[in-house]
Amino acid sequence: MADGLKVACILGDDFEDSEFRKPYDALKKEGYSITIIGAQAGQEISGKKGQE
């Protein structure tokens, strides 16, 4: 387990949904704390397919 470890995911608008979701789920399962960072504070972003 990765208790106490942190990961930052830097995403821009129209990112590939599965290229974010699969690693995100795997890291969460291992116990990492994940922070999502966008290009601009407070900006809502979405994936190309609109799934994320």
N, C-alpha and C positions, 0 to 999 in steps of 0.2 A: 504494500500500500504506500501511497505517496502523501501520507498525512502531513499537512502543513505546507506542502509545496504549492506554488502558484504558477499559472500559465496565463499569458496574455494572447488573445487572438485579435489580430489587426485586420479589419475587414473594410472593404469599400463597397459601394452600391453595385449591384449586379454580380456579386460573387457567385461562384458555383456552389449551389446548395449542398450537394453530397460531399464536396471537398471540405466543407466546414463541419457538417453534421457527424460524419463517421469518426474523425479524430476527436471531436468534442465529446461524443458519447463514450469513446474508449478512455479518454482522460478522466472524465467524470467517474466512470466505473472504477478506475484505479485510485480515486480519492483526491484528485487534484482540484484546487480551487481555480476557477476559470473566470477571467475578466474579458469582456468583449470591448474592443476599442475601435471606434470609427474615426473617419477623417476629421470630423467636426463634432465638438461636444454637443450633446443633445439631439443630434441628427438621427432620425430613424432610417435604417438601411434595410434592404431586402435582397434576397438571392434572385438569380436570373429566373428561376422557376416559381418563385413566390412561395416556396415551402418553408423558408426560414425567415 
